[in-house]
């Protein structure tokens, strides 16, 4: 059961961005496993991609071609086309070429995305065979169906949408996402697609996406593993009746930036809420760092500690495990006598020791909740970082141990 | 059940090194929880200590005083005296002072070691009350009893012993260890004590220990957490009828070095074999690195991946998870097309792709074993590193989630 994740919210259509879903029967006959997205002519497209050195064939192609004119995004589930070498690259290119041929755009205007089993050859013919139906299905109203169509091991579709009005014109930002990176290994991958009808240059769009991803998708972790296929795309169709938005657009730029960030954050947190075996949604905040990096190091040391994650699963306010994780985070010249740790609003450790005001009952009350905050005050500077994670449950082991067997 | 860990081997006494065990009733009435070790006058003592910034009070004291004359090591279980601030330092000092008073040595000649619950005040009076009985129990033949006496959540005592002969004189190296660092959080801590009757200067002894620890205790990982209390000590009593061993002692030096390494390795691996919920003993080897650090980065990325650990638990030859972990290890300019991965002797991935010769049956046969080797060939240079770890089982989650509750 996902933690605090309700049914899909209303996903407002984005003029100039259509989605079509069909079934190639890659893993199971009849399953919706192919999604085609069409961007209106003149759209700008930005992307952020996995840093895993073993990035999959579609990622290599999408990364290369995102800088040019992009008209179609082609996503399949059920096969990641990763660890497949040169034949994998050719397979991804073939599916793009087929879609280009059917739609009369250059092959480089189609970006491929794959998620699923690693190391199996991509079933090119099956995907090619599903393209006509997907194209026939294209509609601006298909966000919810596409959110379901890109799911692999997700238990719920994930989407978010924001609108704001400027000079009487409504601007929309809508997005969908799937499955946290590598939380289900061979059915891996985080994918995110966000579109807006604002008009934004490719360069600025890339900046907006990078900034939003660094505060959302790049701040979530289930188990510390990074997929070979992670991608997040941001498309600006420019169909809203507004001039191009630049960094000099003042409030309009700020509103768009905030809407992109809000949608990214909601999509990213939805991935954590639906993390494998998750029973808790945990916010880890490291404040008072001398650098952003040391805040991240501390937050990730806490978020990745199996001991803390099992304590969270058990609703056990085990503050010693948190102190120990902070202590091994590798922060140079860490003065433990300046560190305070809070569980929710409860101070559990003050100046490196158990807080004199702390009682187990207070800690237990926070830990009993589904949404838990861990805040570490380092007392070294003014930098802050926040990340989101889950607990480590029996269900996580069961799912990951029993998968494939 | 520990993986491939039999009953204690014969632990040869070390002349000049006596051990005494008694009960202070720290956690449970009657439990042997205090161990005193006496080093003959003129002994050299070396130590390596946790790098966790939150190091416990006894670690701070032991680290400070190990450079002087050391005559006694005082260990208690049941309380880690960690996260206890200034009062904790005073408490540790008081137990040392009491033992010094009883034995007529300077207070600084007693080094304290604690393992157990974090953040609780050390029960100084209970420990003081147990010292007379421990001193009365001192004997060179007490290694096995001491191995049991330092246990916390270990399911079996751990010891190792080597002897070699030089000029007709037998030299002995014997050691004991307990519980892997932070594999059981609040009953944390890896402790190791190794003694030899060879005569070695403090400086050289420290070099020998650091070198051995870097190849053994510092190459094991259960869950990536590092205790606040980890220590390993090496004592040379100089009671064997041989001249002092120096780096110029040729074969004699080499034999001693090897014996210390062998004992360290056996003790370290015993900790992994008895890791929490362990059902597999896993050797991860990264070869062909440009630097030792990148080999370690790759090996730890594999050893710490919950996805790989759950696959090991499930005996699932999930090679995609291994490639993905190597890819995210953070090695700069990693050329994945040069990487080979072996499971035991079976090549599962060649030049970054699934090996054409590989079959799931071959992989499954290796994974079905209790002892599993994962070897990654990076093809970048000549450096190698090996580490040892376990799988991630239901039992791990159960133990760590249910502990304290």
Interface residues (C-beta under 8 A of the other chain):
Chain A: X51 X52 X53 X54 X55 X82 X83 X84 X85 X117 X118 X119 X182 X185 X186 X188 X223 X224 X225 X226 X227 X228 X304 X305 X306 X307 X310 X311 X313 X314 X315 X316 X318 X319 X320 X321 X323 X324 X325 X326 X327 X328 X331 X334 X336 X337 X349 X351 X352 X353 X354 X392 X393 X394 X396 X397 X398 X400 X401 X402 X403 X404 X405
Chain B: X51 X52 X53 X54 X55 X80 X82 X83 X84 X85 X117 X118 X119 X182 X185 X186 X188 X223 X224 X225 X226 X227 X228 X304 X305 X306 X307 X310 X311 X313 X314 X315 X316 X318 X319 X320 X321 X323 X324 X325 X326 X327 X328 X331 X334 X336 X337 X349 X351 X352 X353 X354 X392 X393 X394 X396 X397 X398 X400 X401 X402 X403 X404 X405
